[in-house]
């Protein structure tokens, strides 16, 4: 199987697992609330159940080392996304939706960690790093797909149950199309020597940055459709914001992928601060503010994920799967905090404004942490250039 076909299959797998398995709740929220399944406060807790599952799935994925374990989680996660989305058709009320979202959280984390590791092995082994980076556009295209399907369902007067069925069918079609072409797990390479303190510190700092990013982006990513629905009072135009968010995210991946190599820390800082501005724009509450939120939060969304994973490979090129799992777990902890923060904000203030302010502040702090860490690497390069160059090589094989 050619590297191009394997990387394309990887992108479609993320498109399905993340766009449908992971983020299908967002365009469904306005309809689910309108149908009386739960209120806005409970919606935050349903989302939190998804992120709890995502955290546990990421932690579990860190310990999948044998090819059979990797394959089980990759293919099992994809099938679970299909089956649990289909089961959502019959779900009613808070608990059934929370349990199903928990399951899709576990499944989507398995797929993300495995695809991240396997696809980048294929890209590095064949000198196709830029094409490998494009794999991260998959979730953005999946978000756009779920948004457009939700728009069509709205125009046809379809309820949430019918839309879950549509999502399940779309997920099944994508799974059957890419399953034979997905990258295969290889026997793990011999473990590299233990990392020095500076590199361990770099991964730890990156984990904190990724956790803050999870808190910051998840509020608009979860509640954007609901905020647009409130602003446009249920008009079909509200359904355009979510697919626009997904398309902007895919475009951001392309823009970052074609940049000149290097300066990963500077690009990562820029994506974090742009998202912070986007979260603040959502505070305006009107159509213009939400449109700015789509552009400023959406465009850097997946690019930031891509840059974090690239930075982790620069710090520890021989531990891609372990660090992908570790960072995804940190990300999931941040995401888990976001909806809980939103639920508290809505309960005590009647709005999401306090939560959005805290989220924007967290993104600002994350950018500062990246800058501080980047300067530390520059100091290392000045003292011992060969060692730092080896540690930072993005093309080192797993």
C-alpha positions in Angstrom: 0.0 0.0 0.0 1.5 3.4 -1.0 2.3 6.0 1.7 -0.1 8.4 0.1 -3.0 6.0 0.4 -2.1 5.1 4.0 -1.9 8.7 5.0 -5.2 9.5 3.2 -6.9 6.7 5.0 -5.5 8.0 8.3 -7.0 11.4 7.6 -10.4 9.9 6.9 -10.2 7.8 10.0 -9.6 10.9 12.1 -12.4 12.6 10.1 -14.8 9.9 11.3 -13.6 9.3 14.8 -13.1 12.9 15.8 -15.6 14.7 13.5 -18.5 12.3 14.2 -17.5 10.1 17.2 -16.0 13.0 19.1 -17.7 16.3 18.0 -21.1 15.3 16.8 -22.6 16.4 20.1 -21.9 20.1 19.4 -24.3 20.6 16.4 -26.8 18.4 18.2 -26.9 20.4 21.4 -29.5 23.0 20.3 -31.9 20.3 19.2 -31.3 18.1 22.2 -32.0 21.0 24.6 -35.1 22.1 22.6 -36.4 18.5 22.7 -36.1 18.5 26.5 -33.4 15.8 26.8 -31.5 18.1 29.2 -30.8 21.8 29.9 -27.7 23.9 29.2 -26.1 23.1 32.5 -26.6 19.4 32.1 -25.3 19.7 28.5 -21.9 20.7 30.0 -21.9 17.6 32.1 -22.7 15.4 29.1 -19.8 16.9 27.3 -17.6 16.4 30.4 -18.5 12.7 30.3 -17.2 12.6 26.8 -13.9 14.2 27.8 -13.6 11.9 30.8 -13.8 8.9 28.4 -11.3 10.7 26.2 -8.9 11.0 29.1 -9.1 7.4 30.1 -8.8 6.2 26.5 -5.6 8.3 26.1 -4.1 6.9 29.3 -4.9 3.4 28.2 -3.4 4.0 24.7 0.0 4.9 26.3 0.5 1.3 27.3 -0.4 -0.3 24.0 3.0 -1.4 22.7 2.5 -4.7 20.9 1.1 -4.6 17.3 -1.9 -6.6 18.3 -2.7 -4.1 21.1 -2.4 -1.2 18.8 -4.6 -2.8 16.1 -7.3 -3.7 18.6 -7.6 -0.1 19.9 -7.4 1.4 16.4 -10.0 -0.8 14.8 -12.0 -1.3 17.9 -12.2 2.4 18.5 -13.4 3.0 14.9 -16.2 0.4 15.2 -17.2 1.7 18.6 -17.6 5.2 17.2 -20.1 3.8 14.6 -22.0 1.6 17.0 -22.3 4.1 19.8 -23.4 6.8 17.4 -26.0 4.4 16.1 -27.1 3.7 19.7 -27.6 7.5 20.3 -30.6 7.2 18.1 -32.5 5.6 20.9 -31.0 7.7 23.7 -33.3 9.8 25.9 -32.4 12.0 28.8 -29.2 12.9 30.6 -27.8 9.5 31.7 -28.1 7.6 28.4 -26.5 10.5 26.5 -23.7 10.8 29.1 -22.9 7.1 29.0 -22.8 7.0 25.2 -20.6 10.2 25.0 -18.3 8.6 27.6 -17.9 5.6 25.3 -17.2 7.6 22.2 -14.7 9.6 24.2 -12.7 6.4 24.9 -13.0 5.2 21.3 -12.0 8.5 19.7 -8.9 8.8 22.0 -7.8 5.4 21.0 -8.1 6.3 17.3 -6.3 9.6 17.7 -3.3 8.3 19.6 -2.9 5.3 17.3 -3.3 7.2 14.1 -1.0 10.0 15.3 1.8 7.5 16.0 1.3 5.2 12.9 0.7 7.9 10.3 3.8 9.8 11.4 5.9 6.6 11.2 4.7 6.2 7.6 5.4 9.8 6.8 8.9 9.9 8.3 9.9 6.5 6.9 9.0 7.7 3.4 10.1 11.3 3.6 6.6 12.7 3.4 6.5 14.8 6.5 4.3 17.5 5.0 1.8 15.0 3.8 1.9 13.4 7.2 1.1 16.7 8.8 -2.0 17.0 6.5 -3.5 14.0 8.4 -4.5 16.5 11.1 -6.9 18.2 8.7 -9.1 15.1 9.0 -10.9 16.2 12.2 -11.6 19.7 10.7 -13.2 18.1 7.6 -15.2 15.8 9.9 -16.5 18.8 11.9 -17.5 20.5 8.6 -19.3 17.3 7.5 -21.3 17.0 10.8 -22.2 20.7 10.6 -23.4 20.4 7.0 -25.4 17.3 7.8 -27.0 19.2 10.8 -27.8 22.1 8.5 -29.6 19.7 6.1 -31.4 18.0 8.9 -32.6 21.4 10.2 -33.9 22.5 6.8 -35.7 19.1 6.5 -37.3 19.4 9.9 -35.5 16.3 11.2 -35.2 15.7 14.9 -32.0 14.7 16.9 -32.8 11.0 16.6 -32.9 11.0 12.9 -29.6 13.0 12.7 -27.9 10.4 14.9 -28.8 7.8 12.3 -27.4 9.9 9.5 -24.2 10.4 11.4 -23.9 6.6 12.1 -24.4 5.8 8.4 -21.8 8.3 7.3 -19.4 6.9 9.9 -19.9 3.3 8.7 -19.3 4.3 5.1 -16.0 6.0 6.0 -14.9 3.1 8.1 -15.6 0.5 5.5 -13.8 2.6 2.8 -10.5 3.1 4.7 -10.2 0.0 6.9 -8.0 -2.0 4.4 -5.7 0.9 3.9 -5.0 2.0 7.5 -1.3 1.9 8.5 -0.2 -1.3 10.3 1.6 -1.4 13.6 5.2 -2.6 13.6 7.1 -4.3 16.4 8.3 -1.6 18.8 11.9 -0.3 18.2 14.4 -0.8 21.0 14.0 1.8 23.7 16.3 4.7 23.6 18.4 5.7 26.5 16.7 7.6 29.3 16.1 11.2 28.6 17.9 13.9 30.4 16.2 16.3 32.9 15.9 19.1 30.3 13.9 17.0 27.8 11.7 15.5 30.5 11.0 19.1 31.7 10.2 20.1 28.1 7.6 17.3 27.8 6.1 18.2 31.2 5.8 21.9 30.2 4.3 20.9 26.9 1.7 18.8 28.8 0.7 21.8 30.9 0.5 23.9 27.8 -1.8 21.3 26.1 -4.0 21.1 29.2 -4.5 24.9 29.2 -5.2 24.7 25.5 -7.8 22.0 26.2 -9.6 24.3 28.7 -9.4 27.3 26.3 -10.6 25.8 23.0 -13.3 23.5 24.3 -15.8 26.1 25.4 -16.4 27.6 21.9 -15.9 24.1 20.4 -18.7 22.7 22.6 -21.1 25.6 22.8 -20.6 27.5 19.6 -23.7 26.0 18.0 -25.8 26.8 21.1 -24.5 30.4 21.2 -25.3 30.9 17.5 -28.7 29.3 18.0 -29.5 31.8 20.8 -28.2 34.7 18.7 -30.2 33.8 15.6 -33.2 32.4 17.5 -33.2 29.0 15.7 -32.8 30.3 12.2 -30.9 28.0 9.8 -28.1 30.5 9.6 -27.0 29.4 13.1 -26.1 26.0 11.6 -23.5 27.6 9.4 -21.1 28.4 12.2 -20.1 24.9 13.1 -19.2 23.7 9.5 -17.3 27.0 9.1 -15.4 26.2 12.2 -14.4 22.9 10.8 -13.3 24.3 7.4 -11.3 27.0 9.1 -9.6 24.3 11.2 -8.7 22.2 8.1 -7.3 25.4 6.4 -5.2 26.1 9.4 -3.5 22.7 9.2 -2.7 23.3 5.5 -1.2 26.8 6.3 1.0 25.4 9.1 2.0 22.3 7.0 3.4 24.4 4.1 5.4 26.8 6.3 9.2 26.7 6.3 10.6 24.1 8.8 11.6 25.4 12.2 10.3 28.0 14.7 7.8 25.5 16.0 7.6 27.3 19.4 6.8 30.7 17.7 4.1 29.2 15.6 2.6 27.4 18.6 2.5 30.6 20.7 0.8 32.4 17.8 -1.9 29.8 17.5 -2.6 29.8 21.3 -2.9 33.6 21.4 -5.1 33.8 18.3 -7.4 31.3 20.0 -7.4 33.4 23.1 -8.6 36.4 21.0 -11.2 34.2 19.4 -12.6 33.2 22.8 -12.8 36.9 23.8 -14.6 37.7 20.5 -17.3 35.2 21.5 -18.0 37.4 24.5 -19.4 40.0 22.2 -22.4 37.7 21.8 -23.5 39.1 18.5 -23.1 37.7 15.0 -19.9 39.5 14.3 -18.3 38.3 17.6 -19.3 34.7 16.8 -17.9 35.0 13.2 -14.6 36.3 14.6 -14.7 33.4 17.1 -15.1 31.0 14.3 -12.1 32.4 12.4 -9.8 33.1 15.4 -10.6 29.9 17.3 -11.2 27.6 14.3 -8.2 28.3 12.1 -5.5 27.6 14.8 -7.5 24.8 16.4 -6.1 21.7 14.7 -2.9 23.5 13.8 -2.1 23.9 17.5 -2.6 20.1 18.0 -0.3 19.5 15.0 2.4 21.8 16.4 2.2 20.3 19.9 2.7 16.8 18.5 5.6 18.1 16.3 7.2 19.8 19.3 7.0 16.5 21.3 8.8 14.7 18.5 11.5 17.4 18.5 11.9 16.9 22.3 11.8 13.0 22.2 11.8 11.6 18.7 12.0 8.0 20.0 8.8 8.0 22.1 6.1 9.2 19.8 3.3 6.9 20.8 4.0 7.3 24.6 4.1 11.1 24.4 1.1 11.3 22.1 -0.8 9.4 24.7 0.6 11.5 27.6 -0.2 14.7 25.8 -3.6 13.6 24.8 -4.4 12.7 28.4 -3.3 16.2 29.5 -5.4 17.7 26.7 -8.4 15.6 27.9 -8.0 16.8 31.5 -8.1 20.4 30.2 -11.2 19.6 28.1 -12.8 17.9 31.1 -12.4 21.1 33.1 -13.9 23.2 30.4 -17.5 21.9 30.4 -17.5 21.7 34.2 -16.4 25.3 34.3 -19.2 26.1 31.9 -21.7 24.3 34.0 -20.6 26.3 37.1 -20.6 29.5 35.2 -24.1 29.0 33.8 -25.4 27.9 37.2 -24.1 30.8 39.2 -24.1 33.7 36.7 -26.7 32.5 34.1 -24.1 32.8 31.2 -20.9 31.5 29.9 -19.0 34.8 30.2 -17.0 34.0 33.3 -16.0 30.7 31.9 -14.9 32.3 28.6 -12.8 34.9 30.4 -11.0 32.2 32.3 -10.5 30.1 29.1 -9.0 33.1 27.3 -6.7 33.8 30.2 -5.5 30.1 30.2 -4.6 30.4 26.5 -2.6 33.5 27.1 -0.6 31.8 29.9 0.0 28.8 27.7 1.5 31.0 25.0 3.9 32.5 27.6 4.9 29.0 28.8 5.8 28.0 25.2 7.9 31.2 24.8 9.8 30.5 28.0 10.4 26.9 26.9 11.5 28.0 23.5 14.1 30.4 24.9 15.4 27.5 27.1 16.0 25.5 23.9 17.9 28.4 22.3 20.1 28.6 25.4 20.8 24.8 25.1 21.7 25.2 21.4 24.2 28.0 22.3 25.9 25.7 24.9 25.8 22.3 23.1 24.5 22.7 19.5 25.0 19.0 18.3 23.1 17.6 21.2 20.2 20.0 20.8 20.1 19.5 17.1 19.8 15.7 17.5 17.0 16.1 20.1 15.1 18.5 17.9 15.3 16.5 14.7 11.7 16.2 13.5 12.5 13.5 11.0 14.0 11.0 13.4 12.3 7.6 13.0 10.2 6.0 15.7 
